[in-house]
Amino acid sequence: MKHLFNLSFLFLFTACASSIPEIKATNNDITVDDFRSHIGYLASDGLEGRMAGTKGDKLAKDYIVNHFTNAGLPAKRSVEVQEHYVRPSRMSKEKVLTYNIIGTLPGNDPLLKDEYVVIGGHYDSTKNPAFSRNTLFDRISNGADDNASGTAMTLELFEKYASLNNHKRTLVFILFGGEELGLLGSRHYTDNPTIQLDKVQLMVNLDMIGRLDDEKNVYLGGVPTAKDLDKVIDSFSVDSNLNVISYDHSVSGIQSLFSRSDHYNFYKNDIPSLFFFTGIHPDYHTPRDEIDKVNFEGLKLISNLVDKVVGEAANRSEKFEFKPLPAEANEQPPMKMEVTLGVMPDYAYDGKGLKIDSVIAKRPAKRAGMIDGDIVLKIQDTDIDDIYKYMEALSTLKPDSKVKVTILRDNEELVLDVQF
């Protein structure tokens, strides 16, 4: 039945690829049918995946703009499309156009309207794999869970708050392009914000929330990033029928999970940030991530909790006080490691080598000339396949040692002398 369902969508959107489903009469109810409608379009074969720079990317952008523009009328709003260019692969020399789509609902309190709550997630999907002779459909990465699910919830929350129009703080809904290429959309936004970032009360990120399991486990990162935020979460989750699992950095064996989605760029700007997530599954980043595996009732349950958290952040009189998380194990050398390069790894990068998200001032990497975006390929004679090999290589070095480090920068290999 899955292939029959996809075939009907393929026919529809091949015949009229640029058409956008009409928005039905809007109200403040969030329903299973709403989620099914959004994901049905965004994760259809007609969009051929939503990778940055593709036809599907533009169609998804148009769909989101249409919803932000029309849902919940006549409430005041502004809708902006922030264009930015990204490399579609590590080896690509050319950049492609993608988008951040921003829907803003002004606050209604004379004082609090100048503060913000940001709600969002990424709308792009991963690159389609090479053509398979087995079946046409298996080569399309539709990304129903990752992240049509979070996109759909962002759209529905926008519609609800536009319909009610009773929030005190200004609500900023953002759907980012280029997340799958290294959190590039949210990085571009925080480098070029449309609001004052120091006035953001909370960032709520919705990424992969479509696979609620039988135990109703919802992983919630970032609870410790604000004083008393745990009490707010507890007060709502106790009656939610969800098993809310709070974590700092890792969950289910996934190291540094908190660093691997768009909220992280907000967190790095000292903004309290929450990351809702239902877990990694065998279909993650494969063409098997299809709509027929989405738990729509689970999406509804999660939306009820997210709605309460957003409402509290939007309307409470006090501003949350930011608190940095304890240092991640991967950011600090273990006891057996006597040296460190002094870099922040890019945890969203899944290629060969260790990609540097940011270089820390006055540390060995900075002194050697490394810059943000460099990829460490080799330390001395040790090939750096991943972060674990990187840590292993550093564990063999002593303070005051000098080594050769091979990096990749703009598709060119460079050898730098690093003094520890």
N, C-alpha and C positions, 0 to 999 in steps of 0.2 A: 504493500500500500504506500510505502514511502516514495517509491519511484513514480507511482501513478500521481500522487499528490504533487511532486516536483514537476512532473511533465505538464500538468495543467498550469502551474505558475510560469514555466518556461514559455509555453505558448502565449500566455497572456502578456508577459512582459517583453517577449521578442517582438510581438505584433505592435505593442505600444509602450516601448521601453521608457519613454520620458513621462508617461502619465503617472500622476500621483493619486492614490485612493482619496476619495472625498472624505473630509472630516465630518463625522456625524454630529448631531446636536450634542454639545458639550455640557457637562455638569461636574459636580464635585465628587462623583462616585468613581472609584477605581475598581475595575472588574476584570475577571479572567478573560472575558471576550475582548476587552481593550488590549490586554497583553498579547493575546493571540493575533489580533489584527496588526499591531505594530511589528511583531516578530515575523508574522507571515509575510509581510512586505520586505522588511530589511534583510531577512535570511532566506529570501527566495532565490532560485537559480537565475532569475532574470537580472539580478544585480551582479551576478558573477563574482560574488565576494565583494568586499568593500575595502580592498587594499588601497593605500594612498596613491593618488594619481590615476586611478582607473575610472571607467565609466560608472561602476557601482559606487565609488566614492562620491562622485558628483550627484548621482541619483539619491543617495542617502542624505547628502547635504540638502538637496532641494526638499526632500520629504520632511526633514527636521525644521527647516526654515518655514515651510508651510504650516506645520503644527504650531510652532512658536508664534506665528503671525495671527493665526485664526482661532486657536483653542482658547476657550474661556473668555471670549469677547462679551462685553465691551471693556473689560478691565484694561487700564493703561499698561503698556509694556514697550520695551525697545528690543529690536532684534538686529543683531550684528553678525556679519560673517568676517572672521579674521583669517585672511589668506596667509599661508606660509609654505615654504618650499623645503622638501626633504629628499634625501637620497633613498630610493626604494630598496637598495641592497648595499651591503658593505663594499662591494666592488664597483658599484655604479659611479660614473663620473658626472652624470647629469642628474639634476634635481627635478622633482615633479611637484605639482601644485596639490595641496590639500587644505583642509579648513578646520577652524574652530568655530562652532556655531553657538552664539550667546543670546539667550533670552532673559531679559531682566524685568522683574516685577517690582516697581517702586514700593517702598515701605509706607505705612500709613501713620506712623508716629512722628510728631514734629522733631524729636531728638534722635530716636533710634533709626530713623530712615536713612541716616548717613552711615550706618553700619550695615554689614552684609553677611548673609549666609550663602555659601556656594554649594550647589548640588550638581553632580554630573558624573561623567564617565567617558570612555572612548567609544566611538561608533565604528572605527575601522576594524577590519579583520586581517588575517594573515594571508600571505601570498598563496595562490593556488599551486598545488604541486604539478609535476610534469604530467602530461596526458597519459592516461592508462587505457589500454585497449579493452580492459574488462568491462568498464561502464563509463559513459560520459559524465554521469553525475558525481562520481567519486572523486573527480578532479577539482570540484568547486569547494573552496573553504567558505561556507556560508556563515560560520560563526554565530550560531543561534544563541548559545550560552555566552560566548566570548566575541563581541559583547552586545549583541542585539538585546539581550536580557536587561542589562543595565541601561542601555539607551531607551528601551521601552518604559522602564520605570521612571527615568528622568522626565520623559515626555508626559507621563501620566501625572506625576507630581506637579509639573508645571501647570497642567490643565486644572488640577484640583485647586491649587492656590490662586490661579487667575480667576476661577469661578467664585471662590469665597471672598478673595480680596480683603482679607482682614488681618494680614500679617503686619507687624510693627517694623521690623527690619526689612531692608531691601533684599529680595531673593534673586540670586544670579544663577541661572541654569546654563551649564556649559557642556557641550559634547565635543570631544577632542578628536582630531585626526592625527594619525602618525604615532599613536601610542605603541603599536606593535613594532615599530622601528626604534624604540628606545625612549618612550615617554616624551616624544618630541613636541606633540601638540600642547601639553600642559607646560612643558618647559618654555615654549614660545610665548604662551599666555602669561606666565609669571614673569618673563623677561619684558613683556609688553602688555601690562595689565590694563583693563578698561576701568578698573576701580582702584581705590587705595588699599593695598594688601594689608597694611597695618590696621585697617578697620574691619577686617574679616573676622567674624565671630567664630565660624566653624566651616570646614570644608568636608562635605559628605561625598565619598566616592563609591559608585555602584559598578562593580566589575565582576562578571561571572556570578550571577545570583539566580541562575535558572535551573540548578540541579539540586534542589533541596532533597536530602536523603530521608529515609524512613524514620531516622531518629531526630529529624528536624534540626540538624546541626547548622548553625550560621556562625561563621568565623568573623570576628569583628576586631580589626586592627586599629590601633591608635587611641584606645580608651584612656591610656595614661598621658596623652598629650595635652590634657587640660585638667586643672584642679577641679575636683568634684564631678568630672564628667562621668565617672564610674557610677556615682549615685543616680545620675539622670538616667543612664542606661538601665541600671538595675530596677528603677521604679517602673519602667515601661516593659522590660523583658519578662518580668515575673508573671505577667498576665497574658503573654503573647503566644503561648504554646510552642515557642521556639526554644531550642537549646542554644543559647548565645554563648559562644566560647571566645573570651577576650584573650588577645595575645599581644606581645610586644613586637617580636621580629619574625618568628618562625612558627610554622604549624604543620602538622602531619608530615614531618620530615622535610618540609620545604624551607631551606635556609633563606633568611633575609626576605621573607615574603612581603613585609611591610614596605620594602623599598622598590617593589616591582609593579607599581601602578601609579596612576596620575596624581593621587593625593600627595605623593612623596615630594613633588616639586613645591607644593603649598607648605608642607611640613618644613621643608628646608628654608622657608621664609617665615618661620616662627608662627605658623598658623595651626591651631588645633585641627586635627584631621582624623576622620573615621573612614575605614575601608570595610564595606560589607562584601562578603564573599562566601560562596557555598562549597568551594573546594575544587581541587584538581581532579580530573577523571581521565579514563583512557582515551576519550575522544578529544582531549585538549589539543588545540593547534593541528587538528586533522579535519579532512572533509566529512568525518562522521559526526561532527558537531552540528546536528540538524534539529529542526523544530520539533520533530516527533519525540525527542528525548527531553524536552523542556517540561519541568514541573510547574504548570501554570497555577495550580492551587497554592504551591509553595511561593511563587512570586507574589501572590495576593497577600499571604501571611507576612512575608518580609516587608512588603510595601506598607502594611499597617504599622509596623515597628519604625520603619524609616520616617514615615509621616509624623509620628509622635515626636521623634528626635528632632526633626526639622522644625516642627511647630514650637517646641520648647526653645530651641536655639533662636528662632525668629522673634519670640515674644517675651522671653525672660528679661527682667530689668537689668540683671548683672551681665557683664561681659566675661566670657570664659578666660581664665588666666592660662596662658601657654606654658607647658612644661616639656622640656626636651626628654626624649626617651633615654634610658640607660644605653651606654655605648654598645653597639653590636659586636659580637665576637669577631666577626670578619673585619671590623674596622680597627681593631686593636690587636697587636701581636699576642698570641698565646704565650704562656710562660716559657716554652721552649724556643720562641722566636725572640732574638735579641735586637733585630733591626726591623724597620718598616720603611717602605718608599714614601709614605705620606700622601696617599691618594684615597679618594672615595670611589670604589668600583661602581660600574654601571650594572646593576643587578638585572636590568631588563634585557641586556645583551646576551644572546645565546649562541654566538658564533665562536670560532676558535680564538683563543687568547683571552686576556683580561682587558676589557675596555674601561677606560678611566672616565668617570663622570665628572670629577673635579679634582684639581691638584691643590694640595694644602700649601700655603705660603711658608717659606723658610724651612722646607723639608727636603730630603734628598732628591725626590722627583722634580721638584720645582727648580732646585739649583742646577740639575742636569739639563734642564730645558724642556721637560715634558709639559704638555698642555692638555686641557680638557678635550676629550675625544680620541686621544691616542690609544692604541691597542698594544699592550705588551705581549710580544710573541715569544721572547726568549730572554732568560736571565742566565748569563754565562752560556753554558752548553745545554741548559735545560729548556726544552720546549714547554711553553705555558699553554696547556690545553684548556684550562679552566681555573677558577679561583683556588681550587684545592691544590693544583700543581704549583700555582703561584705561591701559596703559603708554604708548601713543601720546599720550594727553591729558597725562599727567604730564611727558612729555619736552619739552613746550612751555613749562613753567613754570620760574620762577627762585626761588632762595631769597629769603625775606622777602616773597614775593607773597601776596596774599589773594584767594581765589576762592570762588565759590558752588558747593556740591556738593549735588546732589539725591539723596536716599536714599528707599528704601521701607522702612517699619517698620510691621509689623502692618497691612498693606494701606493705609497712609496715606503719601502723599508729603510729605517734609519737606525744607526747604532750609536748609543749615547753612553758616556762614561758616568757612572753613578757612584758618588762618594758617600758612604754611610758614616 
